[in-house]
Amino acid sequence: MAVPHNPGKVAFVIEERSDFAPVLGELRARAGWSTLEFDDRAGFHQGYTGKLECRSPNPDVKRWGFHIRTEDVQVTNAGQTWLDALGVTLVLVDKETADAIGAVPAPKLPNGYRRPAPNRKTPRLSRGNSRSVAD
């Protein structure tokens, strides 16, 4: 099978859901747009791209644009806007085709770049609103 090649473009292999944000962030960066420039381009409110590209080591943290479960992949409205603004689409192909078109592994970010997710079950206490056992 002849597979068309488009020089200057890249296909990424996404193997796990945590790969989506780094891939889309990489595509944004390759286009030369800052996160704020991309917010304007996509029609997002200021700072939303930064939130979308936020990485968490916790696999249960919601990805704002993509809900991925074992049985399906759903792209939310924000996720579709994100893809459209980058001019990309999601395509599922077999491994042989991925190899033939030169798909490369999704970029990974250093662990130090990832922010830990807050523990939603534990309320945050700030000075002045904590209580002692005697209260």
Steps between C-alpha positions, in 0.01 A plus 500: 500500500642839404471749780525872420775684684465863596842652578503725803206323659525235767275217614517403867423164655282554806521195722332629815265779590770704669661539153223722357589828674876477433437424131261791455733726700789393277298579187413844642865568581615382153256750349677770702197605706516584869219362715339846508526536121339159466220603739420784256528276194272231644254742660581376851492733798842627609703228670286203389770348279729487803228311685453259208873433482527450878653162570430286800670175597163377630332300219156560653519878460245622246651606168308804389440417132524125492323238706666168435369178642579145404199467273500840325656839438285812524607842382326782685410832339819651647701207366355539152571874504856423612549258207337737249715796608812288447372374165526134603263208533505169685552198277527140613722282283660161542865485609622409151345815353634712787849368426452557126407866543785562742297550817727570797440442872315778678730747675541441871571776746744474789333389822610821667271700270185326618298652780355267760122499502335634815332245721132589458391285796695703753373855559766767492554680827642847507611698799210622704247234405655193659342363816653335796361187661383711795262710284 
